[in-house]
Amino acid sequence: MNLEIFDSTLRDGAQGAGINFSVEDKLNIVKALDDLGIAYIEAGNPGSNPKDLEFFEKAKHCRLQSAQLVAFGATRRRNIRVEEDNNCLSLLNAGTDAVAIFGKAWDLHATKILNATLEENLHMIYDTISFFKEKGKTVIFDAEHFFDGFKNNPSYAIDALHAAEKGGADLLCLCETNGGCFPDEVSSIVDEVKKQVTTPLGIHCHNDSGCGIANSIAAVLAGCKQVQGTYLGYGERCGNANLSAIIPNLQLKRGHICIPENKMQKLTTTARLIAEIANQPLENNLPYVGRSAFSHKAGMHIDGVNKLSRSFEHICPDQVGNERHFLMSEVAGRSTVLKKINKIDPTLTKDAEETQLICDTVKQKEYEGFQYEAAEASFELLVKKLLGQTKKYFHLDYFKTVVDEPSVQKYSASAIIKVTVGKQTEITAAEGDGPVHALDSALRRVLVLFYPQLSNVRLTDYKVRVLEPQKATGAKVRVLITSSDEKDSWTTVGVSTDVIDASWQALVESIEYKLAKDEEINDTDPNS
C-alpha cells in the first residue's frame, strides 16, 4: 500500500528545546526532505510569527520535485467569521496548495480551553474546512487530542470528525497529542473510527511514553493512509514520532511504499544533514540512521557479522545509506564514500589505492571531529587535494582580530589580514559584528581585488558545536559555515580547540570551493 508521509519538522520539530531554525535553515530542510521523496512538508504557521511569513514568501520560488508544502493553522476563533479571522487569512495568503487545520476533538479542550460550547466547536471545524475547500485547497484536518477525547467522550470525538468530513476534508488525521497511549489502544480506536467515517485517516503521534513509533505503525496496520511525524523525532516535550525509523520499518519490513525505492539510501545522509542544520548532535543509537545502528564490538558479534551479516543485523546497512562499524578496529566499508568520490573522479574503483587513501583520511578526519555529511564542499576539496587536483589561490601571511568589550558601537570587532596572490601582496582591514564576521569581511575584501566574482559571495549561516563538553572552555569545536552567491550555496567545516581557527579553516575552504567551481565552469564553457 502507498502511504503518505507528512513531515512536521519545520513546525512541530521547531518547538523542541534548543532548536531555532532560521528561514535559510527551513528552506534547506525543505530541499532535503523533497529530495528524499517526502509527500507533504508542513512548513509552519504563517499567522504565528514574522519568520514563518518570510519563509512562505521565499518558499513560493522553490521548485519541488515530489513534496507539497503545507501551511498549518487553527480553526476560526469562536464568535468570528472565517473571512474575518486573521490567522485563517494568513493561511490563505501563504500560497500553499494544501493546508492543515487543527481543531479540538476532546470535549474537555472545547469547553475548558477554548471556552466554547460543544456545538460551537463543531461549527468552527466545519466553517473553517469548508472555507478552504471553497478556495480550492487540499485540506487535512488534524483532530487534536483525538485519542484522549475518544476515551473520554467517544461520540463527541466522532462528531468532530463528522464536522470535518461534512466540510469536505480530504483526510482526517487522528492526533495522539499527549503521547500517553499504547499501541493496542491506538489499533482498537482506529478500527472503531474506520467504521464511522468514510474519509481516509492519518495518524499523528507524540513520544511522551516512548511509543510514538510503535503507535504510528499500529495505526497504519489498522488502516491509516498517512503518517505524520518529524524526521528525527524533534518536538515539544519528548518529541514526535520519528519518521527516520517509521519509514524504513514500514517500507522494508511491511512492504508499504513511503518514499521512492531509489531514495531509501538517502535516509542516513538526510538525517545527518537535518541534524547539522538544527545544530543538534545526531544520536548515535537512533535506529537505522544513527552511527551505532550497525556498530559491533570485538568478539563473537564481529565474527558472526563477518561470516553472515544477517546473523547479527536485522537489515543490511546499505539499504538505508548507513555503514557497518567495528568499534575496536574501525573497519568501515568504502561503498558510500566511493559514490561521492566518483562524482569527482568517475575512473576510481573500490580497490584503487587512491580510494583507500581517501577513505583512511576521511576516517582520521572524522576521528578528529570533522563531519562531511553536511559539508559537501569541504569533502569535495579534501578529495581533490588528495588526488592532486587543487591549486593554491592565495597564501595567508597573517591575520589579527580585535574584539571590543564591552561593545558600545554597531560593530564589536575588527580584523586585519594580509594575503599574497602570485607575487602580489595586499593588506586590508574590516569591522564586523564579532570576530568571525570581521574576518570574513576582511578576507573577501582583500581577495576581491584578485577575484572580482567574490563580491557576490556572502556568509548565510554559521554554526558552532562543542565536541568535548567535558573540557569546558578548552573543548574542541566544529564550525559549519554556509556561503552563497547568486546561484548556489555550499557548506564547509573547520575543527579546532580555537573557535577562530576553526572558523578560519571553514572560511578559507568556502572561498577555495567558490574559486575552484568558477574555474571548472570557465574551463568547460566554450563561450568563456
ROKE-290565 format. One line per field, with one value per residue (C-alpha): residue in three letters; chain; x, y, z; residue number from 1. Coordinates in steps of 0.02 Angstrom, whole numbers. Example, Ala and Ser with C-alpha at 12.3 -4.5 7.8 and 13.67 -1.06 7.14 Angstrom:
BEGIN
aa [Ala | Ser]
ch [A | A]
xx [615 | 684]
yy [-225 | -53]
zz [390 | 357]
i [1 | 2]
***
This chain:
BEGIN
aa [Met | Asn | Leu | Glu | Ile | Phe | Asp | Ser | Thr | Leu | Arg | Asp | Gly | Ala | Gln | Gly | Ala | Gly | Ile | Asn | Phe | Ser | Val | Glu | Asp | Lys | Leu | Asn | Ile | Val | Lys | Ala | Leu | Asp | Asp | Leu | Gly | Ile | Ala | Tyr | Ile | Glu | Ala | Gly | Asn | Pro | Gly | Ser | Asn | Pro | Lys | Asp | Leu | Glu | Phe | Phe | Glu | Lys | Ala | Lys | His | Cys | Arg | Leu | Gln | Ser | Ala | Gln | Leu | Val | Ala | Phe | Gly | Ala | Thr | Arg | Arg | Arg | Asn | Ile | Arg | Val | Glu | Glu | Asp | Asn | Asn | Cys | Leu | Ser | Leu | Leu | Asn | Ala | Gly | Thr | Asp | Ala | Val | Ala | Ile | Phe | Gly | Lys | Ala | Trp | Asp | Leu | His | Ala | Thr | Lys | Ile | Leu | Asn | Ala | Thr | Leu | Glu | Glu | Asn | Leu | His | Met | Ile | Tyr | Asp | Thr | Ile | Ser | Phe | Phe | Lys | Glu | Lys | Gly | Lys | Thr | Val | Ile | Phe | Asp | Ala | Glu | His | Phe | Phe | Asp | Gly | Phe | Lys | Asn | Asn | Pro | Ser | Tyr | Ala | Ile | Asp | Ala | Leu | His | Ala | Ala | Glu | Lys | Gly | Gly | Ala | Asp | Leu | Leu | Cys | Leu | Cys | Glu | Thr | Asn | Gly | Gly | Cys | Phe | Pro | Asp | Glu | Val | Ser | Ser | Ile | Val | Asp | Glu | Val | Lys | Lys | Gln | Val | Thr | Thr | Pro | Leu | Gly | Ile | His | Cys | His | Asn | Asp | Ser | Gly | Cys | Gly | Ile | Ala | Asn | Ser | Ile | Ala | Ala | Val | Leu | Ala | Gly | Cys | Lys | Gln | Val | Gln | Gly | Thr | Tyr | Leu | Gly | Tyr | Gly | Glu | Arg | Cys | Gly | Asn | Ala | Asn | Leu | Ser | Ala | Ile | Ile | Pro | Asn | Leu | Gln | Leu | Lys | Arg | Gly | His | Ile | Cys | Ile | Pro | Glu | Asn | Lys | Met | Gln | Lys | Leu | Thr | Thr | Thr | Ala | Arg | Leu | Ile | Ala | Glu | Ile | Ala | Asn | Gln | Pro | Leu | Glu | Asn | Asn | Leu | Pro | Tyr | Val | Gly | Arg | Ser | Ala | Phe | Ser | His | Lys | Ala | Gly | Met | His | Ile | Asp | Gly | Val | Asn | Lys | Leu | Ser | Arg | Ser | Phe | Glu | His | Ile | Cys | Pro | Asp | Gln | Val | Gly | Asn | Glu | Arg | His | Phe | Leu | Met | Ser | Glu | Val | Ala | Gly | Arg | Ser | Thr | Val | Leu | Lys | Lys | Ile | Asn | Lys | Ile | Asp | Pro | Thr | Leu | Thr | Lys | Asp | Ala | Glu | Glu | Thr | Gln | Leu | Ile | Cys | Asp | Thr | Val | Lys | Gln | Lys | Glu | Tyr | Glu | Gly | Phe | Gln | Tyr | Glu | Ala | Ala | Glu | Ala | Ser | Phe | Glu | Leu | Leu | Val | Lys | Lys | Leu | Leu | Gly | Gln | Thr | Lys | Lys | Tyr | Phe | His | Leu | Asp | Tyr | Phe | Lys | Thr | Val | Val | Asp | Glu | Pro | Ser | Val | Gln | Lys | Tyr | Ser | Ala | Ser | Ala | Ile | Ile | Lys | Val | Thr | Val | Gly | Lys | Gln | Thr | Glu | Ile | Thr | Ala | Ala | Glu | Gly | Asp | Gly | Pro | Val | His | Ala | Leu | Asp | Ser | Ala | Leu | Arg | Arg | Val | Leu | Val | Leu | Phe | Tyr | Pro | Gln | Leu | Ser | Asn | Val | Arg | Leu | Thr | Asp | Tyr | Lys | Val | Arg | Val | Leu | Glu | Pro | Gln | Lys | Ala | Thr | Gly | Ala | Lys | Val | Arg | Val | Leu | Ile | Thr | Ser | Ser | Asp | Glu | Lys | Asp | Ser | Trp | Thr | Thr | Val | Gly | Val | Ser | Thr | Asp | Val | Ile | Asp | Ala | Ser | Trp | Gln | Ala | Leu | Val | Glu | Ser | Ile | Glu | Tyr | Lys | Leu | Ala | Lys | Asp | Glu | Glu | Ile | Asn | Asp | Thr | Asp | Pro | Asn | Ser]
ch [A | A | A | A | A | A | A | A | A | A | A | A | A | A | A | A | A | A | A | A | A | A | A | A | A | A | A | A | A | A | A | A | A | A | A | A | A | A | A | A | A | A | A | A | A | A | A | A | A | A | A | A | A | A | A | A | A | A | A | A | A | A | A | A | A | A | A | A | A | A | A | A | A | A | A | A | A | A | A | A | A | A | A | A | A | A | A | A | A | A | A | A | A | A | A | A | A | A | A | A | A | A | A | A | A | A | A | A | A | A | A | A | A | A | A | A | A | A | A | A | A | A | A | A | A | A | A | A | A | A | A | A | A | A | A | A | A | A | A | A | A | A | A | A | A | A | A | A | A | A | A | A | A | A | A | A | A | A | A | A | A | A | A | A | A | A | A | A | A | A | A | A | A | A | A | A | A | A | A | A | A | A | A | A | A | A | A | A | A | A | A | A | A | A | A | A | A | A | A | A | A | A | A | A | A | A | A | A | A | A | A | A | A | A | A | A | A | A | A | A | A | A | A | A | A | A | A | A | A | A | A | A | A | A | A | A | A | A | A | A | A | A | A | A | A | A | A | A | A | A | A | A | A | A | A | A | A | A | A | A | A | A | A | A | A | A | A | A | A | A | A | A | A | A | A | A | A | A | A | A | A | A | A | A | A | A | A | A | A | A | A | A | A | A | A | A | A | A | A | A | A | A | A | A | A | A | A | A | A | A | A | A | A | A | A | A | A | A | A | A | A | A | A | A | A | A | A | A | A | A | A | A | A | A | A | A | A | A | A | A | A | A | A | A | A | A | A | A | A | A | A | A | A | A | A | A | A | A | A | A | A | A | A | A | A | A | A | A | A | A | A | A | A | A | A | A | A | A | A | A | A | A | A | A | A | A | A | A | A | A | A | A | A | A | A | A | A | A | A | A | A | A | A | A | A | A | A | A | A | A | A | A | A | A | A | A | A | A | A | A | A | A | A | A | A | A | A | A | A | A | A | A | A | A | A | A | A | A | A | A | A | A | A | A | A | A | A | A | A | A | A | A | A | A | A | A | A | A | A | A | A | A | A | A | A | A | A | A | A | A | A | A | A | A | A | A | A | A | A | A | A | A | A | A | A | A | A | A | A | A | A | A | A | A | A | A | A | A | A | A | A | A | A | A | A | A | A | A | A | A | A | A | A | A | A | A | A | A | A | A | A | A | A | A | A | A | A | A]
xx [0 | 59 | 70 | 80 | 224 | 189 | 342 | 317 | 500 | 484 | 333 | 320 | 506 | 544 | 454 | 588 | 705 | 864 | 802 | 786 | 776 | 819 | 724 | 876 | 878 | 696 | 724 | 872 | 771 | 631 | 756 | 823 | 651 | 592 | 747 | 708 | 534 | 426 | 247 | 197 | 306 | 216 | 316 | 244 | 103 | 106 | -10 | 102 | 264 | 356 | 487 | 357 | 281 | 453 | 480 | 317 | 354 | 525 | 457 | 344 | 500 | 555 | 539 | 496 | 507 | 391 | 334 | 188 | 213 | 78 | 30 | -32 | -161 | -310 | -495 | -575 | -593 | -761 | -883 | -795 | -821 | -682 | -670 | -628 | -505 | -328 | -248 | -356 | -321 | -134 | -152 | -236 | -101 | 38 | 1 | 15 | -96 | -126 | -169 | -176 | -314 | -313 | -470 | -524 | -585 | -583 | -736 | -627 | -525 | -677 | -758 | -611 | -475 | -574 | -717 | -836 | -992 | -979 | -1093 | -996 | -833 | -910 | -965 | -788 | -720 | -849 | -841 | -651 | -632 | -773 | -696 | -529 | -610 | -707 | -538 | -478 | -360 | -316 | -370 | -301 | -397 | -289 | -408 | -309 | -309 | -418 | -371 | -394 | -556 | -616 | -578 | -670 | -818 | -812 | -971 | -910 | -738 | -826 | -940 | -784 | -728 | -901 | -898 | -732 | -794 | -951 | -844 | -751 | -588 | -477 | -401 | -440 | -281 | -305 | -185 | -115 | -62 | -19 | 84 | 13 | -71 | -11 | -12 | -159 | -265 | -219 | -261 | -432 | -481 | -429 | -529 | -682 | -661 | -649 | -824 | -897 | -812 | -776 | -636 | -456 | -369 | -197 | -101 | -1 | 88 | 196 | 326 | 291 | 276 | 410 | 279 | 274 | 348 | 253 | 88 | 112 | 147 | -2 | -114 | -52 | -80 | -256 | -288 | -217 | -157 | -49 | 87 | 136 | 296 | 462 | 613 | 723 | 586 | 613 | 466 | 394 | 420 | 481 | 464 | 360 | 356 | 522 | 499 | 679 | 630 | 448 | 488 | 610 | 505 | 352 | 440 | 574 | 480 | 295 | 303 | 220 | 283 | 328 | 459 | 527 | 631 | 784 | 780 | 794 | 983 | 968 | 887 | 1051 | 1127 | 964 | 965 | 1143 | 1105 | 950 | 1041 | 1180 | 1056 | 966 | 1137 | 1095 | 1205 | 1135 | 1107 | 1221 | 1091 | 950 | 876 | 931 | 1018 | 1125 | 1311 | 1294 | 1144 | 1258 | 1408 | 1486 | 1620 | 1757 | 1709 | 1575 | 1469 | 1606 | 1647 | 1464 | 1437 | 1592 | 1528 | 1345 | 1287 | 1105 | 1158 | 1177 | 1093 | 906 | 939 | 1089 | 1150 | 1169 | 980 | 965 | 1131 | 1218 | 1379 | 1435 | 1565 | 1679 | 1716 | 1881 | 1961 | 1854 | 1843 | 1716 | 1652 | 1702 | 1545 | 1462 | 1620 | 1656 | 1489 | 1542 | 1719 | 1652 | 1559 | 1732 | 1832 | 1723 | 1875 | 1917 | 1867 | 1833 | 2003 | 2107 | 2249 | 2178 | 2010 | 2092 | 2192 | 2034 | 1937 | 2078 | 2094 | 1908 | 1907 | 2051 | 1968 | 1804 | 1900 | 1970 | 1793 | 1760 | 1588 | 1564 | 1382 | 1326 | 1487 | 1497 | 1604 | 1741 | 1730 | 1750 | 1901 | 1978 | 1961 | 2031 | 2179 | 2218 | 2205 | 2317 | 2178 | 2182 | 2281 | 2331 | 2229 | 2306 | 2426 | 2389 | 2532 | 2442 | 2279 | 2235 | 2066 | 2021 | 1861 | 1797 | 1723 | 1602 | 1534 | 1474 | 1469 | 1375 | 1524 | 1607 | 1761 | 1889 | 2010 | 2171 | 2227 | 2375 | 2374 | 2484 | 2418 | 2554 | 2689 | 2571 | 2536 | 2390 | 2336 | 2165 | 2051 | 1865 | 1742 | 1609 | 1479 | 1600 | 1774 | 1714 | 1606 | 1751 | 1872 | 1751 | 1727 | 1915 | 1958 | 1832 | 1877 | 2060 | 2030 | 1902 | 2048 | 2111 | 1947 | 1804 | 1674 | 1691 | 1594 | 1435 | 1479 | 1404 | 1403 | 1224 | 1242 | 1367 | 1355 | 1471 | 1460 | 1562 | 1633 | 1708 | 1593 | 1681 | 1834 | 1732 | 1815 | 1962 | 1849 | 1869 | 1735 | 1667 | 1616 | 1499 | 1488 | 1363 | 1402 | 1305 | 1317 | 1181 | 1158 | 1216 | 1251 | 1383 | 1441 | 1617 | 1684 | 1829 | 1883 | 1998 | 2010 | 2013 | 1846 | 1930 | 2048 | 1905 | 1808 | 1959 | 1975 | 1793 | 1805 | 1958 | 1880 | 1722 | 1822 | 1929 | 1773 | 1693 | 1851 | 1876 | 1696 | 1707 | 1867 | 1784 | 1637 | 1754 | 1856 | 1700 | 1609 | 1659 | 1597 | 1704]
yy [0 | 176 | 286 | 475 | 535 | 703 | 785 | 919 | 953 | 1137 | 1164 | 1030 | 999 | 1184 | 1175 | 1059 | 1125 | 1201 | 1208 | 1375 | 1367 | 1519 | 1550 | 1485 | 1330 | 1295 | 1314 | 1194 | 1065 | 1080 | 1040 | 890 | 818 | 847 | 760 | 612 | 597 | 655 | 687 | 831 | 956 | 1055 | 1214 | 1321 | 1433 | 1593 | 1677 | 1649 | 1743 | 1853 | 1717 | 1597 | 1737 | 1770 | 1584 | 1558 | 1709 | 1638 | 1461 | 1517 | 1517 | 1340 | 1210 | 1049 | 879 | 774 | 867 | 982 | 1122 | 1134 | 1287 | 1248 | 1338 | 1327 | 1330 | 1501 | 1581 | 1573 | 1715 | 1768 | 1726 | 1633 | 1775 | 1894 | 1782 | 1847 | 1678 | 1594 | 1733 | 1712 | 1529 | 1578 | 1705 | 1578 | 1517 | 1329 | 1206 | 1112 | 1168 | 1075 | 1136 | 1081 | 1079 | 1011 | 831 | 821 | 895 | 948 | 1061 | 1132 | 1190 | 1222 | 1282 | 1367 | 1416 | 1366 | 1261 | 1087 | 1136 | 1295 | 1199 | 1085 | 1239 | 1309 | 1149 | 1140 | 1325 | 1330 | 1174 | 1217 | 1391 | 1321 | 1189 | 1327 | 1409 | 1250 | 1190 | 1013 | 1010 | 895 | 902 | 871 | 808 | 871 | 763 | 638 | 483 | 564 | 637 | 469 | 387 | 525 | 551 | 441 | 507 | 687 | 643 | 560 | 712 | 819 | 705 | 710 | 901 | 899 | 767 | 867 | 1019 | 923 | 874 | 767 | 674 | 656 | 644 | 567 | 655 | 567 | 737 | 696 | 543 | 431 | 292 | 114 | 26 | -87 | 65 | 153 | 0 | -28 | 156 | 169 | 11 | 90 | 256 | 168 | 100 | 275 | 384 | 365 | 494 | 425 | 427 | 485 | 468 | 597 | 533 | 608 | 512 | 552 | 368 | 311 | 234 | 364 | 250 | 95 | 189 | 259 | 87 | 13 | 146 | 107 | -78 | -34 | 63 | 241 | 305 | 450 | 457 | 621 | 647 | 738 | 670 | 646 | 644 | 827 | 908 | 980 | 886 | 711 | 742 | 674 | 506 | 484 | 468 | 412 | 249 | 239 | 249 | 102 | 0 | 13 | 6 | -125 | -237 | -215 | -181 | -10 | 123 | 278 | 357 | 306 | 148 | 233 | 362 | 239 | 250 | 436 | 406 | 419 | 565 | 661 | 628 | 694 | 846 | 893 | 867 | 983 | 1115 | 1102 | 1115 | 959 | 805 | 656 | 524 | 376 | 248 | 306 | 157 | 142 | 312 | 325 | 294 | 148 | 70 | -57 | -49 | -204 | -228 | -359 | -539 | -656 | -516 | -463 | -643 | -679 | -524 | -562 | -737 | -695 | -516 | -560 | -663 | -500 | -367 | -353 | -267 | -226 | -51 | -7 | -12 | 148 | 226 | 186 | 90 | -54 | -9 | -124 | -18 | -98 | -97 | 38 | -61 | 27 | -9 | 102 | 95 | 251 | 356 | 288 | 353 | 528 | 505 | 450 | 614 | 695 | 560 | 427 | 322 | 271 | 97 | 25 | -60 | 86 | 149 | 324 | 263 | 180 | 339 | 445 | 325 | 318 | 507 | 533 | 412 | 504 | 671 | 610 | 544 | 721 | 791 | 836 | 794 | 795 | 744 | 925 | 998 | 925 | 1069 | 1027 | 842 | 883 | 992 | 856 | 726 | 842 | 886 | 701 | 672 | 820 | 913 | 1078 | 1237 | 1370 | 1525 | 1631 | 1621 | 1691 | 1793 | 1833 | 1894 | 1979 | 2002 | 2127 | 2121 | 2275 | 2233 | 2294 | 2332 | 2512 | 2525 | 2445 | 2332 | 2247 | 2176 | 2213 | 2108 | 2144 | 2022 | 2007 | 1887 | 1850 | 1801 | 1753 | 1883 | 2020 | 2054 | 2152 | 2201 | 2263 | 2278 | 2264 | 2281 | 2156 | 2101 | 1985 | 1921 | 1792 | 1918 | 2041 | 1907 | 1852 | 2032 | 2067 | 1907 | 1938 | 2123 | 2085 | 1938 | 2029 | 2133 | 1974 | 1879 | 2002 | 1862 | 1852 | 2014 | 1910 | 1787 | 1807 | 1705 | 1647 | 1533 | 1498 | 1359 | 1305 | 1138 | 1091 | 916 | 885 | 973 | 893 | 1000 | 1160 | 1313 | 1206 | 1094 | 1059 | 1140 | 1108 | 1258 | 1244 | 1391 | 1406 | 1529 | 1576 | 1677 | 1724 | 1543 | 1415 | 1385 | 1272 | 1221 | 1199 | 1138 | 1175 | 1094 | 1161 | 1197 | 1380 | 1438 | 1574 | 1447 | 1327 | 1471 | 1521 | 1344 | 1344 | 1521 | 1479 | 1321 | 1417 | 1538 | 1399 | 1300 | 1451 | 1490 | 1308 | 1291 | 1451 | 1389 | 1223 | 1315 | 1427 | 1277 | 1188 | 1341 | 1368 | 1548 | 1595]
zz [0 | -39 | 115 | 126 | 235 | 314 | 392 | 525 | 569 | 524 | 636 | 771 | 767 | 789 | 957 | 1026 | 1160 | 1089 | 909 | 821 | 632 | 528 | 366 | 272 | 383 | 342 | 156 | 162 | 259 | 131 | -7 | 89 | 126 | -52 | -117 | -3 | -80 | 66 | 8 | 124 | 217 | 350 | 350 | 489 | 545 | 441 | 565 | 715 | 680 | 552 | 518 | 450 | 345 | 269 | 241 | 146 | 38 | -10 | -25 | -167 | -276 | -229 | -367 | -275 | -359 | -253 | -97 | -65 | 59 | 191 | 292 | 467 | 573 | 687 | 654 | 660 | 830 | 914 | 883 | 723 | 539 | 446 | 322 | 465 | 557 | 528 | 561 | 431 | 306 | 338 | 294 | 133 | 91 | 119 | -56 | -24 | -115 | 47 | 223 | 388 | 503 | 684 | 788 | 956 | 963 | 1153 | 1236 | 1382 | 1268 | 1181 | 1341 | 1458 | 1339 | 1200 | 1317 | 1177 | 1183 | 1110 | 967 | 932 | 920 | 786 | 688 | 699 | 623 | 484 | 439 | 427 | 323 | 203 | 181 | 125 | 16 | -73 | -106 | -192 | -57 | -8 | 175 | 308 | 472 | 624 | 758 | 907 | 1064 | 972 | 1071 | 1241 | 1176 | 1114 | 1280 | 1373 | 1257 | 1102 | 1023 | 1029 | 959 | 812 | 795 | 771 | 630 | 552 | 556 | 463 | 343 | 307 | 274 | 139 | 225 | 114 | 261 | 446 | 550 | 721 | 840 | 992 | 1058 | 1239 | 1190 | 1325 | 1227 | 1196 | 1026 | 1068 | 1115 | 953 | 849 | 929 | 917 | 734 | 698 | 778 | 687 | 518 | 545 | 568 | 436 | 250 | 232 | 233 | 401 | 457 | 620 | 718 | 874 | 1009 | 1107 | 1289 | 1338 | 1215 | 1100 | 959 | 826 | 884 | 893 | 718 | 647 | 740 | 663 | 488 | 514 | 570 | 410 | 418 | 250 | 309 | 442 | 520 | 618 | 621 | 533 | 686 | 817 | 863 | 950 | 1108 | 1273 | 1224 | 1039 | 896 | 810 | 721 | 533 | 505 | 591 | 537 | 351 | 344 | 465 | 356 | 187 | 217 | 338 | 294 | 108 | 112 | -8 | 93 | -20 | -191 | -179 | -254 | -113 | 31 | 34 | 72 | 241 | 338 | 244 | 262 | 449 | 465 | 360 | 460 | 625 | 570 | 510 | 677 | 763 | 863 | 884 | 790 | 924 | 892 | 945 | 831 | 736 | 555 | 539 | 697 | 687 | 808 | 721 | 637 | 754 | 829 | 960 | 956 | 993 | 933 | 856 | 736 | 695 | 661 | 553 | 450 | 418 | 391 | 416 | 448 | 598 | 696 | 587 | 551 | 383 | 276 | 321 | 136 | 120 | 221 | 169 | 333 | 364 | 472 | 602 | 701 | 852 | 901 | 729 | 648 | 485 | 377 | 203 | 59 | -49 | 23 | 10 | -164 | -228 | -178 | -244 | -414 | -431 | -431 | -521 | -605 | -651 | -472 | -417 | -246 | -241 | -306 | -196 | -206 | -142 | 7 | 43 | 38 | 150 | 276 | 277 | 298 | 445 | 526 | 497 | 571 | 721 | 742 | 739 | 557 | 487 | 299 | 277 | 294 | 224 | 50 | -13 | 113 | 67 | -118 | -81 | 28 | -109 | -242 | -131 | -104 | -291 | -330 | -420 | -323 | -339 | -213 | -247 | -108 | 38 | 210 | 279 | 440 | 515 | 678 | 760 | 896 | 999 | 1093 | 1263 | 1315 | 1143 | 1128 | 938 | 796 | 758 | 905 | 817 | 683 | 581 | 488 | 356 | 238 | 91 | -58 | -229 | -350 | -322 | -262 | -78 | -9 | 166 | 222 | 373 | 408 | 551 | 596 | 720 | 808 | 757 | 631 | 539 | 536 | 474 | 338 | 280 | 279 | 185 | 48 | 39 | 4 | -113 | -219 | -284 | -369 | -392 | -428 | -428 | -238 | -223 | -244 | -105 | 67 | 227 | 256 | 407 | 546 | 673 | 814 | 904 | 1056 | 1029 | 1201 | 1326 | 1474 | 1434 | 1455 | 1376 | 1316 | 1213 | 1029 | 921 | 748 | 644 | 494 | 376 | 235 | 95 | -59 | -218 | -341 | -397 | -270 | -86 | -7 | 166 | 234 | 400 | 518 | 681 | 816 | 1002 | 946 | 877 | 773 | 695 | 658 | 581 | 477 | 408 | 354 | 281 | 178 | 109 | 67 | -41 | -117 | -163 | -248 | -348 | -399 | -457 | -559 | -640 | -685 | -765 | -865 | -923 | -989 | -1059 | -1242 | -1233 | -1084]
i [1 | 2 | 3 | 4 | 5 | 6 | 7 | 8 | 9 | 10 | 11 | 12 | 13 | 14 | 15 | 16 | 17 | 18 | 19 | 20 | 21 | 22 | 23 | 24 | 25 | 26 | 27 | 28 | 29 | 30 | 31 | 32 | 33 | 34 | 35 | 36 | 37 | 38 | 39 | 40 | 41 | 42 | 43 | 44 | 45 | 46 | 47 | 48 | 49 | 50 | 51 | 52 | 53 | 54 | 55 | 56 | 57 | 58 | 59 | 60 | 61 | 62 | 63 | 64 | 65 | 66 | 67 | 68 | 69 | 70 | 71 | 72 | 73 | 74 | 75 | 76 | 77 | 78 | 79 | 80 | 81 | 82 | 83 | 84 | 85 | 86 | 87 | 88 | 89 | 90 | 91 | 92 | 93 | 94 | 95 | 96 | 97 | 98 | 99 | 100 | 101 | 102 | 103 | 104 | 105 | 106 | 107 | 108 | 109 | 110 | 111 | 112 | 113 | 114 | 115 | 116 | 117 | 118 | 119 | 120 | 121 | 122 | 123 | 124 | 125 | 126 | 127 | 128 | 129 | 130 | 131 | 132 | 133 | 134 | 135 | 136 | 137 | 138 | 139 | 140 | 141 | 142 | 143 | 144 | 145 | 146 | 147 | 148 | 149 | 150 | 151 | 152 | 153 | 154 | 155 | 156 | 157 | 158 | 159 | 160 | 161 | 162 | 163 | 164 | 165 | 166 | 167 | 168 | 169 | 170 | 171 | 172 | 173 | 174 | 175 | 176 | 177 | 178 | 179 | 180 | 181 | 182 | 183 | 184 | 185 | 186 | 187 | 188 | 189 | 190 | 191 | 192 | 193 | 194 | 195 | 196 | 197 | 198 | 199 | 200 | 201 | 202 | 203 | 204 | 205 | 206 | 207 | 208 | 209 | 210 | 211 | 212 | 213 | 214 | 215 | 216 | 217 | 218 | 219 | 220 | 221 | 222 | 223 | 224 | 225 | 226 | 227 | 228 | 229 | 230 | 231 | 232 | 233 | 234 | 235 | 236 | 237 | 238 | 239 | 240 | 241 | 242 | 243 | 244 | 245 | 246 | 247 | 248 | 249 | 250 | 251 | 252 | 253 | 254 | 255 | 256 | 257 | 258 | 259 | 260 | 261 | 262 | 263 | 264 | 265 | 266 | 267 | 268 | 269 | 270 | 271 | 272 | 273 | 274 | 275 | 276 | 277 | 278 | 279 | 280 | 281 | 282 | 283 | 284 | 285 | 286 | 287 | 288 | 289 | 290 | 291 | 292 | 293 | 294 | 295 | 296 | 297 | 298 | 299 | 300 | 301 | 302 | 303 | 304 | 305 | 306 | 307 | 308 | 309 | 310 | 311 | 312 | 313 | 314 | 315 | 316 | 317 | 318 | 319 | 320 | 321 | 322 | 323 | 324 | 325 | 326 | 327 | 328 | 329 | 330 | 331 | 332 | 333 | 334 | 335 | 336 | 337 | 338 | 339 | 340 | 341 | 342 | 343 | 344 | 345 | 346 | 347 | 348 | 349 | 350 | 351 | 352 | 353 | 354 | 355 | 356 | 357 | 358 | 359 | 360 | 361 | 362 | 363 | 364 | 365 | 366 | 367 | 368 | 369 | 370 | 371 | 372 | 373 | 374 | 375 | 376 | 377 | 378 | 379 | 380 | 381 | 382 | 383 | 384 | 385 | 386 | 387 | 388 | 389 | 390 | 391 | 392 | 393 | 394 | 395 | 396 | 397 | 398 | 399 | 400 | 401 | 402 | 403 | 404 | 405 | 406 | 407 | 408 | 409 | 410 | 411 | 412 | 413 | 414 | 415 | 416 | 417 | 418 | 419 | 420 | 421 | 422 | 423 | 424 | 425 | 426 | 427 | 428 | 429 | 430 | 431 | 432 | 433 | 434 | 435 | 436 | 437 | 438 | 439 | 440 | 441 | 442 | 443 | 444 | 445 | 446 | 447 | 448 | 449 | 450 | 451 | 452 | 453 | 454 | 455 | 456 | 457 | 458 | 459 | 460 | 461 | 462 | 463 | 464 | 465 | 466 | 467 | 468 | 469 | 470 | 471 | 472 | 473 | 474 | 475 | 476 | 477 | 478 | 479 | 480 | 481 | 482 | 483 | 484 | 485 | 486 | 487 | 488 | 489 | 490 | 491 | 492 | 493 | 494 | 495 | 496 | 497 | 498 | 499 | 500 | 501 | 502 | 503 | 504 | 505 | 506 | 507 | 508 | 509 | 510 | 511 | 512 | 513 | 514 | 515 | 516 | 517 | 518 | 519 | 520 | 521 | 522 | 523 | 524 | 525 | 526 | 527 | 528]
***
